[in-house]
Amino acid sequence: MKPVFLLLALAAPALSQNYTAQQITEQGVPIVRLTDASHSVEVSVMPSAGNRAYEMKVHGKNILYTQATDLAQYQRRPPLDGVPFLAPWGNRLTESGFWANGKKYEFNLTLGNVAARGLQSHGVLLTSPFWRVTEVAADAQSAHVTSRLEFWKYPILMAQWPIAHEYEMTYRLANGVLEVRTTVINLSTEAMPVVIGFHPFYRIPDVPRDEWMGHIPARQAVVADERLIPTGEFKPMDLPDPFPLKGRTLDNGYTDLVLDSEGRAVFSIESGGKKVEALFGPNWPVAIAWEPAGREFICFEPMAGVTNAVNLNHDGKYPNLQMVAPGAKWTESFWIRASGI
């Protein structure tokens, strides 16, 4: 038998490790919790609810707007909050289907996973239970969880987007910053349009929204019709910088993003020395800013293309559609960080 002091010495590195990644059950619901002790940041992810991060606590304060108080109820009927993933398309489509590779694919409106009336929005994976955790790990530099969704395995999904593919998503917490890295793997024999996005909800804890100032690093705004569908035209950025959120509502698209020295577009809200930032990698060339009236949040949504990009491209109105070739991968990240909280 090893001496007690030796057992304690062997255990010490794990006990003193700054980063931890744990698969746990909370309120009867399986979640993954990533922790960065030195920066007092804790991120909670629910794989069974669209693989959604629903909390990012900084010094105990959640910088994500969430309604996740009863986790069992949240798992059964996830509302729109936290960091939802929108795929295989983000936001609205003008038709009950989409165009790809010169062909029109019609949605099956009887399956219940797309809207039977109006504009189909947010894809079919918003609350998907089909994600499977493949790795949960931490080391001296970071903590992460990686999950995969094999889209091609599920007829109810392939009926709406019949292009065989998979998603891999990694949440990585390092130096107090959360990276959300997404990979699309095209398993089809045809090219796949990449029109995915995220719908993150940001807040400054303990500060009313009317006191926040926002920053959107864009040179152009998307021109849209009364349905908020882009026309294919753009106009110069029309918001002051910074802009007050007080008395304002937004549901607008922005592009021609200004990149920092690391090639990222930095969005922010700030008040009284407290700041929450979202940083987009270059394969997220479009942002939607959503700030509805009377709500204590703003959304800076990273998008692979403008709303309805896949159909606008077919109509010759949007040449910047991203595609992933057969057998190839598309990968990009965005980051969330806070200061002064």
LUMKE-944763 format. One line per field, with one value per residue (C-alpha): x, y, z; residue in one letter. Coordinates in nm, 2 decimals, padded with zeros to 4 digits, m for minus. Example, Ala and Ser with C-alpha at 12.3 -4.5 7.8 and 13.67 -1.06 7.14 Angstrom:
# residues 2
u [01.23 | 01.37]
v [m00.45 | m00.11]
w [00.78 | 00.71]
r [A | S]
# end
This chain:
# residues 341
u [00.00 | 00.13 | 00.19 | m00.10 | 00.13 | 00.22 | m00.15 | m00.22 | 00.08 | m00.05 | m00.39 | m00.26 | m00.23 | m00.60 | m00.72 | m00.52 | m00.60 | m00.74 | m00.97 | m01.23 | m01.48 | m01.75 | m02.04 | m02.29 | m02.67 | m02.84 | m03.21 | m03.23 | m03.09 | m02.75 | m02.53 | m02.16 | m02.00 | m01.67 | m01.49 | m01.20 | m01.13 | m00.86 | m01.10 | m01.41 | m01.60 | m01.84 | m02.02 | m02.31 | m02.42 | m02.72 | m02.65 | m03.01 | m03.16 | m02.99 | m02.64 | m02.71 | m02.49 | m02.75 | m02.52 | m02.19 | m02.14 | m01.86 | m01.79 | m02.13 | m02.32 | m02.47 | m02.39 | m02.63 | m03.00 | m03.17 | m03.49 | m03.34 | m03.45 | m03.63 | m03.39 | m03.63 | m03.89 | m03.62 | m03.51 | m03.87 | m03.95 | m03.63 | m03.72 | m03.52 | m03.23 | m02.87 | m02.67 | m02.90 | m02.76 | m02.95 | m02.91 | m02.91 | m03.03 | m03.04 | m03.33 | m03.61 | m03.66 | m03.90 | m04.02 | m04.14 | m03.80 | m03.46 | m03.25 | m02.92 | m02.71 | m02.98 | m03.25 | m03.55 | m03.60 | m03.95 | m04.01 | m04.24 | m04.48 | m04.66 | m04.36 | m04.39 | m04.03 | m04.08 | m04.35 | m04.66 | m04.75 | m04.54 | m04.17 | m03.97 | m03.71 | m03.42 | m03.37 | m03.46 | m03.20 | m03.29 | m03.39 | m03.26 | m03.20 | m02.98 | m02.65 | m02.40 | m02.11 | m01.78 | m01.52 | m01.51 | m01.17 | m00.95 | m00.58 | m00.36 | m00.47 | m00.84 | m01.16 | m01.38 | m01.67 | m01.71 | m02.04 | m02.15 | m02.48 | m02.50 | m02.77 | m02.78 | m02.90 | m03.24 | m03.51 | m03.71 | m03.41 | m03.31 | m03.67 | m03.63 | m03.26 | m03.17 | m02.79 | m02.60 | m02.38 | m02.27 | m02.20 | m01.93 | m01.94 | m01.68 | m01.72 | m01.38 | m01.31 | m00.96 | m00.84 | m01.19 | m01.31 | m01.56 | m01.49 | m01.78 | m01.62 | m01.85 | m01.76 | m01.98 | m01.88 | m02.04 | m02.09 | m02.29 | m02.18 | m02.30 | m02.18 | m02.38 | m02.47 | m02.35 | m02.62 | m02.60 | m02.59 | m02.62 | m02.86 | m02.68 | m02.85 | m02.62 | m02.68 | m02.49 | m02.58 | m02.73 | m02.74 | m03.07 | m03.06 | m03.15 | m02.80 | m02.61 | m02.41 | m02.36 | m02.10 | m02.15 | m01.82 | m01.98 | m01.95 | m02.28 | m02.63 | m02.86 | m03.16 | m03.47 | m03.84 | m04.13 | m04.09 | m03.73 | m03.61 | m03.30 | m03.35 | m02.99 | m02.90 | m02.69 | m02.65 | m02.38 | m02.39 | m02.67 | m02.61 | m02.40 | m02.09 | m02.14 | m02.52 | m02.75 | m02.99 | m03.24 | m03.55 | m03.43 | m03.54 | m03.34 | m03.39 | m03.13 | m02.85 | m02.50 | m02.20 | m01.86 | m01.75 | m01.44 | m01.18 | m00.93 | m00.56 | m00.65 | m00.90 | m01.21 | m01.51 | m01.57 | m01.93 | m02.00 | m02.24 | m02.09 | m02.20 | m02.02 | m01.70 | m01.88 | m01.84 | m01.97 | m01.81 | m01.88 | m01.60 | m01.68 | m01.42 | m01.41 | m01.64 | m01.92 | m01.93 | m02.29 | m02.44 | m02.80 | m02.86 | m03.19 | m03.30 | m03.68 | m03.87 | m03.89 | m03.64 | m03.32 | m03.09 | m02.94 | m02.85 | m02.54 | m02.60 | m02.31 | m02.44 | m02.26 | m02.48 | m02.76 | m03.11 | m03.25 | m02.90 | m02.96 | m03.26 | m03.12 | m02.82 | m03.04 | m03.22 | m02.88 | m02.91 | m02.64 | m02.32 | m02.14 | m02.31 | m02.06 | m02.04 | m01.87 | m01.76 | m01.84 | m01.63 | m01.49 | m01.54 | m01.63 | m01.51 | m01.54 | m01.55 | m01.70 | m01.59 | m01.76 | m01.58 | m01.66 | m01.47 | m01.55 | m01.83]
v [00.00 | 00.35 | 00.59 | 00.84 | 01.14 | 00.98 | 00.94 | 01.30 | 01.41 | 01.22 | 01.37 | 01.73 | 01.82 | 01.73 | 01.92 | 02.23 | 02.23 | 02.56 | 02.42 | 02.15 | 01.98 | 01.77 | 01.57 | 01.59 | 01.57 | 01.88 | 01.88 | 01.54 | 01.67 | 01.57 | 01.88 | 01.96 | 02.22 | 02.39 | 02.60 | 02.84 | 02.90 | 03.17 | 03.39 | 03.28 | 03.18 | 02.88 | 02.77 | 02.52 | 02.33 | 02.11 | 01.87 | 01.73 | 02.07 | 02.16 | 02.14 | 02.48 | 02.68 | 02.83 | 02.99 | 03.17 | 03.30 | 03.55 | 03.59 | 03.43 | 03.66 | 03.52 | 03.72 | 03.52 | 03.59 | 03.26 | 03.13 | 02.81 | 02.79 | 02.46 | 02.25 | 01.96 | 02.20 | 02.37 | 02.04 | 01.95 | 02.29 | 02.49 | 02.86 | 03.09 | 03.20 | 03.13 | 03.03 | 02.85 | 02.69 | 02.75 | 02.49 | 02.38 | 02.73 | 03.04 | 03.28 | 03.32 | 03.15 | 03.30 | 02.97 | 02.64 | 02.50 | 02.60 | 02.59 | 02.41 | 02.30 | 02.42 | 02.22 | 02.31 | 02.11 | 02.13 | 02.10 | 01.84 | 02.06 | 01.76 | 01.65 | 01.94 | 02.05 | 02.34 | 02.60 | 02.51 | 02.87 | 03.19 | 03.20 | 02.90 | 03.02 | 02.89 | 02.56 | 02.22 | 02.18 | 02.46 | 02.22 | 01.89 | 01.60 | 01.42 | 01.56 | 01.31 | 01.42 | 01.28 | 01.43 | 01.62 | 01.72 | 01.97 | 02.04 | 02.32 | 02.56 | 02.50 | 02.30 | 02.18 | 01.97 | 01.84 | 01.71 | 01.57 | 01.55 | 01.30 | 01.47 | 01.20 | 00.94 | 01.10 | 01.07 | 01.35 | 01.58 | 01.46 | 01.50 | 01.88 | 01.91 | 01.61 | 01.66 | 01.41 | 01.59 | 01.61 | 01.89 | 01.90 | 02.17 | 02.24 | 02.48 | 02.57 | 02.78 | 02.94 | 03.26 | 03.35 | 03.34 | 03.10 | 02.98 | 02.82 | 02.63 | 02.47 | 02.23 | 02.12 | 01.79 | 01.74 | 01.36 | 01.41 | 01.38 | 01.74 | 02.07 | 02.20 | 02.56 | 02.69 | 02.92 | 02.83 | 03.07 | 03.12 | 03.33 | 03.43 | 03.64 | 03.88 | 04.09 | 04.31 | 04.17 | 04.42 | 04.70 | 04.80 | 04.77 | 05.14 | 05.22 | 05.00 | 05.13 | 04.90 | 04.86 | 04.69 | 04.68 | 04.70 | 04.92 | 04.81 | 04.74 | 04.49 | 04.64 | 04.43 | 04.44 | 04.46 | 04.08 | 04.15 | 03.95 | 04.10 | 04.25 | 04.18 | 04.55 | 04.71 | 05.06 | 05.24 | 05.16 | 05.38 | 05.35 | 05.58 | 05.42 | 05.36 | 05.36 | 05.38 | 05.09 | 05.31 | 05.37 | 05.16 | 04.83 | 04.64 | 04.35 | 04.43 | 04.26 | 04.40 | 04.30 | 04.42 | 04.37 | 04.55 | 04.30 | 04.35 | 04.25 | 03.89 | 03.88 | 03.90 | 04.13 | 04.26 | 04.34 | 04.47 | 04.61 | 04.83 | 05.03 | 05.17 | 04.98 | 04.65 | 04.50 | 04.19 | 04.12 | 03.88 | 03.82 | 03.66 | 03.47 | 03.57 | 03.29 | 03.46 | 03.76 | 03.87 | 03.97 | 04.01 | 04.25 | 04.18 | 04.41 | 04.39 | 04.64 | 04.59 | 04.30 | 04.29 | 04.15 | 04.21 | 03.94 | 03.97 | 03.67 | 03.53 | 03.42 | 03.24 | 03.45 | 03.70 | 03.59 | 03.38 | 03.36 | 03.03 | 03.14 | 03.49 | 03.33 | 03.12 | 03.45 | 03.61 | 03.86 | 03.73 | 03.60 | 03.55 | 03.22 | 02.99 | 02.63 | 02.32 | 02.07 | 01.70 | 01.53 | 01.86 | 02.06 | 02.41 | 02.54 | 02.87 | 03.00 | 03.29 | 03.39 | 03.54 | 03.74 | 03.98 | 04.24 | 04.44 | 04.20]
w [00.00 | m00.09 | 00.20 | 00.25 | 00.17 | m00.17 | m00.26 | m00.17 | m00.38 | m00.68 | m00.64 | m00.60 | m00.97 | m01.04 | m00.73 | m00.82 | m01.19 | m01.30 | m01.57 | m01.52 | m01.76 | m01.60 | m01.73 | m01.45 | m01.38 | m01.24 | m01.16 | m01.33 | m01.66 | m01.80 | m01.86 | m01.92 | m01.71 | m01.81 | m01.54 | m01.55 | m01.18 | m01.22 | m01.42 | m01.22 | m01.54 | m01.56 | m01.87 | m01.88 | m02.19 | m02.24 | m02.53 | m02.53 | m02.59 | m02.92 | m02.77 | m02.62 | m02.39 | m02.15 | m01.89 | m01.90 | m01.54 | m01.48 | m01.11 | m01.05 | m01.29 | m01.61 | m01.92 | m02.13 | m02.12 | m02.02 | m01.88 | m01.75 | m01.39 | m01.41 | m01.62 | m01.67 | m01.82 | m02.02 | m02.17 | m02.26 | m02.42 | m02.47 | m02.53 | m02.75 | m02.53 | m02.44 | m02.75 | m02.99 | m03.31 | m03.63 | m03.90 | m04.17 | m04.24 | m04.01 | m04.01 | m04.27 | m04.61 | m04.86 | m05.00 | m04.85 | m04.95 | m05.08 | m05.40 | m05.42 | m05.72 | m05.96 | m05.79 | m05.57 | m05.26 | m05.11 | m04.73 | m04.60 | m04.40 | m04.24 | m04.03 | m03.78 | m03.77 | m04.01 | m04.00 | m04.19 | m04.25 | m04.31 | m04.34 | m04.23 | m03.98 | m03.77 | m03.94 | m03.78 | m03.51 | m03.27 | m02.99 | m03.13 | m02.89 | m03.15 | m03.03 | m02.89 | m02.67 | m02.80 | m02.57 | m02.24 | m02.13 | m01.95 | m01.93 | m01.80 | m02.09 | m02.13 | m02.08 | m02.36 | m02.47 | m02.82 | m02.96 | m03.29 | m03.48 | m03.76 | m03.97 | m04.23 | m03.99 | m03.92 | m04.19 | m04.03 | m04.09 | m04.43 | m04.55 | m04.51 | m04.62 | m04.82 | m04.83 | m04.62 | m04.37 | m04.00 | m03.75 | m03.49 | m03.22 | m02.96 | m02.66 | m02.53 | m02.23 | m02.20 | m02.03 | m01.94 | m02.30 | m02.45 | m02.81 | m03.00 | m03.29 | m03.55 | m03.83 | m04.12 | m04.28 | m04.63 | m04.69 | m05.00 | m05.37 | m05.43 | m05.29 | m04.98 | m04.92 | m04.58 | m04.44 | m04.08 | m03.78 | m03.41 | m03.21 | m02.89 | m02.63 | m02.43 | m02.12 | m01.88 | m01.53 | m01.28 | m01.54 | m01.71 | m02.09 | m02.12 | m01.99 | m02.24 | m02.53 | m02.83 | m03.10 | m03.44 | m03.65 | m03.99 | m04.29 | m04.46 | m04.35 | m04.53 | m04.71 | m04.64 | m04.73 | m04.49 | m04.41 | m04.31 | m04.62 | m04.79 | m05.13 | m05.24 | m05.19 | m04.92 | m04.78 | m04.57 | m04.20 | m04.05 | m03.67 | m03.46 | m03.30 | m03.02 | m03.02 | m02.72 | m02.68 | m02.50 | m02.70 | m02.99 | m03.15 | m03.40 | m03.63 | m03.89 | m04.09 | m04.12 | m04.34 | m04.47 | m04.11 | m03.97 | m03.86 | m03.58 | m03.60 | m03.53 | m03.82 | m03.59 | m03.59 | m03.23 | m03.13 | m02.78 | m02.52 | m02.24 | m01.94 | m01.64 | m01.71 | m01.76 | m02.11 | m02.29 | m02.63 | m02.92 | m03.17 | m03.51 | m03.72 | m04.10 | m04.22 | m04.02 | m04.27 | m04.17 | m03.83 | m03.74 | m03.44 | m03.26 | m02.99 | m02.93 | m02.72 | m02.35 | m02.32 | m02.12 | m02.39 | m02.73 | m02.99 | m03.21 | m03.44 | m03.65 | m03.99 | m04.28 | m04.52 | m04.52 | m04.44 | m04.73 | m04.89 | m05.05 | m05.24 | m05.31 | m05.47 | m05.70 | m05.80 | m05.88 | m05.60 | m05.36 | m05.51 | m05.17 | m05.08 | m04.90 | m05.02 | m04.89 | m05.15 | m05.15 | m04.89 | m04.75 | m04.43 | m04.33 | m04.00 | m03.81 | m03.45 | m03.26 | m02.91 | m02.60 | m02.34 | m02.06 | m01.86 | m01.55 | m01.44]
r [M | K | P | V | F | L | L | L | A | L | A | A | P | A | L | S | Q | N | Y | T | A | Q | Q | I | T | E | Q | G | V | P | I | V | R | L | T | D | A | S | H | S | V | E | V | S | V | M | P | S | A | G | N | R | A | Y | E | M | K | V | H | G | K | N | I | L | Y | T | Q | A | T | D | L | A | Q | Y | Q | R | R | P | P | L | D | G | V | P | F | L | A | P | W | G | N | R | L | T | E | S | G | F | W | A | N | G | K | K | Y | E | F | N | L | T | L | G | N | V | A | A | R | G | L | Q | S | H | G | V | L | L | T | S | P | F | W | R | V | T | E | V | A | A | D | A | Q | S | A | H | V | T | S | R | L | E | F | W | K | Y | P | I | L | M | A | Q | W | P | I | A | H | E | Y | E | M | T | Y | R | L | A | N | G | V | L | E | V | R | T | T | V | I | N | L | S | T | E | A | M | P | V | V | I | G | F | H | P | F | Y | R | I | P | D | V | P | R | D | E | W | M | G | H | I | P | A | R | Q | A | V | V | A | D | E | R | L | I | P | T | G | E | F | K | P | M | D | L | P | D | P | F | P | L | K | G | R | T | L | D | N | G | Y | T | D | L | V | L | D | S | E | G | R | A | V | F | S | I | E | S | G | G | K | K | V | E | A | L | F | G | P | N | W | P | V | A | I | A | W | E | P | A | G | R | E | F | I | C | F | E | P | M | A | G | V | T | N | A | V | N | L | N | H | D | G | K | Y | P | N | L | Q | M | V | A | P | G | A | K | W | T | E | S | F | W | I | R | A | S | G | I]
# end
